[in-house]
Amino acid sequence: MGDMGSVLVAFSGGIDSTLVLKVAHDVLDARAVAVTAVSPTFPAIELALSQTICKEIDARQIIHETDQLRDPAFVMNTTSRCYRCKTDLYSALVPLAARLGLAYVVNGVQCDDLGDDRPGLQAARESSVRSPLVEAAMGKAAVRKAARLLGLSNWDKPAAACLASRIARGETITVERLRRIEAAEEFLLREGFRQVRVRDHGGNARVEVGQDELVRLFEPMMQDFITSRLAALGFATVTLDPAGYRQGSANKPLVP
C-alpha cells in the first residue's frame, strides 16, 4: 500500500474489501478512499453495513449510483453478466480515481477467488484494477485471520453476492424480481439466519442457509413460517434446500 501511494478502494462491505480498506487507511490515511456502488442489485442492508464499517475505520466513503439494468446484455442474464457489471463499474471508478488524484483503483479479490468462474476478474484486468490481497498471496482464511487480529467487526461475516446472482442463468433480471429476493433474504436474516440465499428459478424460490443452520431451518414451525412468508412475497413455490448453502449452486435445477 505504501508503494501505491494513494488508492480508491472498490468497497462492498464484505470482509475482503474491508481488510483492503483498513490497511489502506492505516497506511495512507486520507489518500485511501472507499467507493461503494449502489444499484438495484445491491441490498440495502449491505449498504448500511458498508457505511457502518467505514465509520468504524474512519475512512471516507463515496456512494456511486449505478444501474446495470440499463444494459440489455446484463438483463438477459447470460454468462457475460458479471463481466458486463464489473466493466460498467470500473469504467466509472478509474476516471473517478483520476479526478480525486488517486493513483490506483483496488478491489477485494483474494486468492481463493481465482479458482472460480469469475468474468469480473477479466474486467478488472482490462481496467488495470489491482488486487492487493492476491498480490500478498492471501486466501480467505488468511483474510479472516488478519481481519480478526485487526479487530474488524465483520471478520466472520458470511460471503455475500449481488442479488442478480440469485436468478437462474438465462432468466430475465427485473427490478421486481430483485426486490422480492431482497425482501425474502432480509426476512431470513432478521430471523437469525446468517448465511442466506434465496434462489429464483422461474418465480419459484429455493432457500439455502448455512450447513450449521439446517436443523433450525427444518423445524416444522420454521418451515411453515418461511414458506408462508415467501409465498406472500409472490413466489409460486418455496423449496427449502436440505443440502444447505453451496457456493456456485445458483444454476442448479429447482426440484420441488
N, C-alpha and C positions, 0 to 999 in steps of 0.2 A: 504494500500500500504506500509506503514511503516513497518508493521509486516511481509510482504512478503520479504522485504529486497532488492530484485532485480527481474526484470521481463523482459520477451520477449513478446512484445505485437503483437498479430496477427492483423495487421493493414491494413484495406481496403481503408481507406479514408472516410468511412461513418461516420455519426455523433456519433454513439455508440462507435466505436473503437477509434474515435478521442478524446472523453471525457476520455476514459480509458488512452490513451496515454498522454494527457495533465496532468491529475492528477498524473500519474506515474512519468512523467518527473519533475513536480513541487516538488514531494516528494522525489524522488530517484535520480534525475539528471542523471548522466551518467550510473547509474545502471538500467535505463529503456531504452530499445532499441526496435524500431519498426521493424517488418519484413513484407514485402508486397509480397505476392505470385503472380507471373506473369505467365500467361498461355494463351492459345487461348480463354479461356472463360472470360478473364478479359479485359474489354475495355481499349484501350489506353488512352482515355480521363479520365478514373478513375485513371489510374496510374499517369498521370500528376497531377491530383488533389491531390493525396496522397503525392506526392513529394512536392507540394506547402505547404500543411498543415504541413508536417514535418519541413520544413524550418521556417514556422511561429512559431512553437512550439520550434524550435531549438533542435529537437530530432534527434538522429542518426537513419538512416533508412537503412535496408538491403533489397535488392531485391533478392527474392528466385525464381529461374526459375523452373517451373514445367510444366507438360503436362499430364492432365488427359486422353487425347485421346490415350495414350499408354495402357490404361486399357480397355479391351474389354467389361467388365461389365458396365463401365461408358458409353462407346459409345452406348451400347444397350439402354440406357436411361430408365431403369426400376425404380421402386420405391426406389431402393438402390442407385441411382445416387449420392445424396448428401452425403450419408454415405461413399461411396467409395471415393469421393473427399476429404472430411474432414479427413478421415483416412489416405489418402496419404499425406495430408498437415501436420497433427500433427505428423505423423511418421518421418517427416523431421525436424519439429520445436523443438520437445523435445530434440533430440540429439544436435541440433544447440544451444539451450539454455545451455545445459551442457558444450559444447565446449567454450561458451562465459563466463562461470562461473555465469550464471543467474539461480536463484532458481526456478522460475515458468514460464510457458507459460500461458498467459491470453488472453481472447478474449473479444469481444464487445457484447456478448449476454446479453439482458436485459429481464426483467420480462414478457413483452408483447410477447416475442418470445416463451415463454414456452407453450403458448396455441396453437401454430401452429404445424402442422405435419413437424417436422424438424429432419430428421435422423442424420443430422450433430451434433445435441446435444448429441446423443449417442456416436458418435466418440470422442467428447470432453471428456465425462465422462470416456471413456475407456482409454484415454491417460492422465488422471488426469490434464486436462487443466482447469484452474479456470476462473470464470465469475464474476469479481468484481461488475458489475452493478446488477447482481442477488443477490450477497451477500449483497449489500447495499439496496436491495428491491426497485430498481429503474426501472420504466417503461419508455416508450418513451417520454411521456410528461415531466417527471422529468428530463430525459436526456437532452431534448431540453432546458428546463428552465436553468439547470445548465450550459450547453454549452453557452447559451446566456450571462449569468451572468459572465462567464469567458472570454467573448469576442472572442469566437471561430468563425471564419469567415463562417464556414459551418453549423452553428447551426440550420438553417432551410432547409438544403439540403434534397431533397426528398429521399425516400428509394430507394436503388439500389439492384440488384441481379445479379448473374453471367449470362452470355449470354446463357448458356445451358438451363436455366430455361424457355427460350422463346420457345423452341422446344417441340412440343406436346409429352407427355409421350408415350414411345414405338417406337418413330421415331428415326432413327439413327442420332447421333450427328456427324457432319463433320466440318472440318475447313472451307470449303466453305460456309456452312450454317451460321456458327458463324460470319464469316467476312461480309456476306450480312446483317445479323441482325445488327451488329455493325455499318455498314455504314448507314443503314436506321435510326437507333436511333440517330446517330451523326448528321445526316441531320436535324432531327426534333428538336434536342437540339439547333442547330445553328439557327434554325428558331424562337427560343424564347420559345419553349415549355419546361416546367420544369420537369413534371412527365411523363415519356415516357416509353412505352413498345411496341415492335413490335413482336407479336407472330407469329411463323412459324408453320403452320399446312399443312404438305404435300406440301410445296413450296408456299402456299398461305399465305398472310400477313393479320393479324388483328392488327390495330393500336389502342392503348389505350393511352389517355392523361388524365391529372388531371381533376376532376369534374369542376373546375373553368376555364378550358381551352377549354371546349367543344364548346362553342359558336364560338370561333375563328377557331377551327378545321373544323367546318361545314360551314364556309363562302365559297361560291361557288368557288371563285378563289383559296382559300387554298386547298379545296378538290381536285380540278383538279391538282394543283401543286404537292401535296403529292402523289396522285395516279400515275401520270406520272413519278415522280422521283423514286418511289419504283418499278414500273414496269420496269424501265430502269435498276434497280439493279438486275432484274431477277425473281421477284416474279410473279407467274402466275396470281393471282388476288389480289386485295387490298381492304380490308373492313375496314371502319372507324367505330369503336365501339361506338354507341350512349350512352352506359352506362358508358363509361369512365373507368379509371384505377380502378381495384379492386384487392387487394392482394389475391393471390391464384387462380386467374382465368386462369392460364396457360393451364389447360386441358379442358376448356370449348369448346364444338364443334364449329367449324367455320361455321357460317351461312351467305352466301352472301347476 
